[in-house]
Amino acid sequence: MQLDQATPVQLREWEAALASEYQSLQQQSLNLDLTRGKPSTQQLTLSDALDGILAGNYKAADGTDVRNYGGLNGILEARQLGANIMQVEVDTVLAAGNSSLTLMFQAAQFALHFGLQGAASAWKNKGEVTFLCPVPGYDRHYTVCEQLGIKMVTVPMLASGPDMDKVEAMIKADANIVGLWCVPKYSNPTGVVYSDETVERIAQLGKIACPEFRVFWDNAYAVHDLVDNPPQLLDIAAACRKHGTEDSVLQFASTSKITHPGAGVAFLAASAANLKGFTAALGTTTIGPDKVNQLRHAHLLPDSAAIRQQMDKHAAIIKPRFACVLQHLDKAFGDSDLGNWEKPLGGYFISFDTQPGCAKAVVKLAAEAGVKLTPAGATFPYGQDPEDCNIRIAPTVPSVAELEQAMQVFVTCVKLASVRARL
Amino acid sequence: MQLDQATPVQLREWEAALASEYQSLQQQSLNLDLTRGKPSTQQLTLSDALDGILAGNYKAADGTDVRNYGGLNGILEARQLGANIMQVEVDTVLAAGNSSLTLMFQAAQFALHFGLQGAASAWKNKGEVTFLCPVPGYDRHYTVCEQLGIKMVTVPMLASGPDMDKVEAMIKADANIVGLWCVPKYSNPTGVVYSDETVERIAQLGKIACPEFRVFWDNAYAVHDLVDNPPQLLDIAAACRKHGTEDSVLQFASTSKITHPGAGVAFLAASAANLKGFTAALGTTTIGPDKVNQLRHAHLLPDSAAIRQQMDKHAAIIKPRFACVLQHLDKAFGDSDLGNWEKPLGGYFISFDTQPGCAKAVVKLAAEAGVKLTPAGATFPYGQDPEDCNIRIAPTVPSVAELEQAMQVFVTCVKLASVRARL
């Protein structure tokens, strides 16, 4: 199907055939959800040993009784787990509660109102401040900015990561740019892994940005590979040390898609100065994180080999789902101009671009046929996709059989919406 | 020992005798800590069944898989646990993570920056805002205000709770008073339980305060009785309903001193309007709380009877410690003018008032004899006790034998500092 070369008669014939196909799909009364990056039940079961894993021993390796109050930075073995996931030095890691989103919100909030390096460094002193948002990106990053009143400006995502020419030019032109959102490995939603050159250039932004500028390096999919020889992400902490820009990057990760998403451990890795500023503010909000759950996680995943084994089990469950989605897309659109998509080597999403102006219509059609997709526009700040083309597919929750059905609906909806947009 | 009637000669003799006694106490090289309200190891053990209590069943009563993401308000059975502790309706309760301090910080922060009832209700719109702080009180309440730039004004604590004549007069005189800190039962540190009249009057503050005013009702010791027929705190939610002021109170509690302090569940109870505003902001900071740990707690403490049994076991451990401290105080100061203190019927603290100007000296002397006390002044905003007289004693962590030693040091330090202040 090549719409650009189609005659009006052809378009009308296609529309009629697709509408009829769509109607019969509707009659299946499906109820499928491809909206969020959630592990499936099968994946959750991989970590069921967590509850009870302590076998009555509530002592951390250094003798800390994890049941009681205290320990703002988390216990050492949990910080080591974070270091193993992010491949950073353990003394740069803080282990927190169950949500890296909370850590990101707190980092932005503390930097905005209190300053990470003293009150004089608070972003609010600058008046209106701006974050650069590579698009398409992660909707919950945007809601953090929106909630805190931080302006968002978009930058295109390329196959190598954010368009660094644009990022550098914008930062040079505007001293009120205080942040850059990054999902550097298996980017949400495009699946891109930042190239070495991109990481090197990001590590040098601290030289041209205002001193309060921070890269929010959300390494959510650091170990979430779907292939045997996965792409390696350059070590940004090491790159920053080389360039003397250690304070310009805050790294985030969690066990959310490694163990139990709702009940995991989140991590912040940062320079000594940033950790000092962060914990000074954090200490006014809590006595400390859930160290019992941190110890459980350290027992379940004591070293990098254990993490690798766990992630291999996840991959074995997830891979057929990704394969199913990609097969349907290949078959339906491999020889057409109706869409473009990535073939991610890890992560949780497949990003699909329709022809301009069709994404909302596709999501609506799919919903009306019982297939829930992430709202079109969600991958852009303020929910505004200027081209109305990006759709994020999250294939992990449904079974492969369900995905077969969902993808039949999806491809039919893309075709129908695309044809109708030409009529 | 009555200092007011002592001659200079007597004072000098006392000083010499006490200094010698103090020196011999110093030679014991003690290392005891009476600083924080932490459960003892023996108390922690009461909840060791938590880890493993789910026995592989990660389903909440309504079928929710607690392992996965979601559920911002917490699972129903955890909310019921909060309702049982606070004796409120379950539909007014949100169950969160491990820290009620975090909930209080968030409530203050959300109210300040975002507004609990829409952006127009944000405290920041008023310019500088003020919290009333009954003193002596809880230092971590003050650090929340200090961190957020909220001004604090003190109100005296009476045996019936905050001095309500003053509270009402101040609120009538200042529309920028947006908050009142309360620990209504076994108040930190005085142990006072607010009288019915006080609660009734607090419930009516919403009629005279600005619409954005909120009582922060930190019911940290709701079930932490040390006697068989404990005093009953009037139900403030019911009182507010009667007076049509439901939006004026936010109630907080947690399982921190019921199960494992670092790994418990915290609760917010609030009106529908307040919960709506709170969760709207909360949803930008997290996908949801640790529901697995919530389910563990619901299993351990399924009803009010289970809570009562658990708290009786705590009381059996704590009571001898409180008795030891009180015996020492009675024996040393029962017939003197050197200090005043409360005999709390529950909670975690004994509050001791020295003669004016002696508290800092006592804490310093005790520290130099190996007994760590909460810094003098910590029970006042900005750490400033204008009379320099209040000392908070936290007797739960040391053993009774250790408390015997610590209290010997304490009374000697009080006597020595008091005498020296007259020389």
Interface residues (C-beta under 8 A of the other chain):
Chain A: R36 K38 P39 T41 L44 S47 D48 L50 D51 G52 I53 L54 A55 G56 Y58 D65 V66 R67 N68 Y69 G70 G71 G97 N98 S99 L101 T102 F105 Q106 Q109 H113 F114 R140 T143 V144 E146 Q147 L148 S256 H260 P261 G262 A263 A281 G283 T284 T285 T286 I287 G288 P289 D290 K291 V292 N293 R296
Chain B: R36 K38 P39 T41 L44 S47 D48 L50 D51 G52 I53 L54 A55 G56 Y58 D65 V66 R67 N68 Y69 G70 G71 G97 N98 S99 L101 T102 F105 Q106 Q109 H113 F114 R140 T143 V144 E146 Q147 L148 S256 H260 P261 G262 A263 A281 G283 T284 T285 T286 I287 G288 P289 D290 K291 V292 N293 R296
